[in-house]
Amino acid sequence: MGRVFGTSYLVACVSRMHGGAQKVVYKIECSNGFSCVLYVWDLSMNFFEEEKANEDINEQSYGSDLFELNNKYLIQHGIQTPALYDLNKERDRYPFDYALVEYIDGRKAETFFDHSDLRVQDKVFQRLGDMLTTMHTNERNIFGKANANEISTDQCHSLQMENAKVQLAYASQHMEKIGSNQSKLLDKLYELESRIKPRKQYGFIHGEMGPDHVLVNDKLEPFLIDIEGAMFFDIEHEHSFLEMRFGDFYRYLKNDKLDPDRLLFYQFHHHISLTSGGLKLQHRGFPDQEFAKGLAEYQSERALRFIEK
């Protein structure tokens, strides 16, 4: 803190913030009243360590390099996200990267679902909708990270197709109702993928845009957090996730020009992937076991509905 901000910034208190599954987050409070956030990318404390270590370069969504890249890109394009004060990647004292980031004194967007003032709700979610529209209309003909410059011969949805097959196999091993329906679920996956027509235009998406990844300050301005997975991709991937996570409030965020076949495919993918994710959190000692169990149970039911249609 002294090296980055000056000798008058004496640390008075350090407290662990929300229990993320991928990076460790602390709030640092100084004796002069200043606060900031410390991000720690310690893979050994990541509940998806195995998956992150084996990720394809096009699918990576973890690490300080991606945070730095996406932080710069979003701010350059007028998308509010906490400022990056300092990033340390030297690993001379610690075996991990860490950063000092702006502290947004606000609440997660999900707390506004139950806000008593409808005008406040309107303002928050309309602003978020405008922000997402601005972000998604940043387009290019190459999918992948913001610094990618090689056109792939694959379609971007094929990455999610392969991931869905891996996650379905995992869920089938650990959840009887998924295992007994594995072949039907796999057939449905191929059927939905077969409807998708080629595309060569991609928008910039957050990648995991839930109401817990939006902070709202006292001026009711939204800020995007947990941005490492942001990339150019089918925006239907984002919208299928938004609809699932925001429920009735998705009406502020929706886009009427989306491809329905892609929406359905990504929706099914999310249900399979989140079923597997919930199971892995259970198996790997995630602190909130009730949440992990509920996630796997709910998402598995949603996935199974696809083969009842």
Buried (B, 14 or more C-beta within 10 A) or exposed (E): BEEEBEEEBEEEEEEEEEEBBBBBBBBBBBEEEBBBBBBBBBBEBBBBBEBBEEBEEBBBBBBBBBBBBBBBBBBEEEBBBBBBBEBBEEEEEEEBBBBBBEBBEBBBBBEBBEEEEEEEBEBBBEBBBEBBEEBBEBEBEBBBBBEBEEEEEEBBBEBBBEBBBEBBBBBBEBBEEBBEBBEEBBEBBEBBBEEBEEBEEBBBBBBBBBBBBBBBEEEBBBBBBBBBBBBBBBBBBBBBBBBBBBEEBBEBBEBEEBBEBBBBBBBBBBBBBBBBBBBBBBEBEBEEEEBBBEBBBBBBEBBBEBBEE
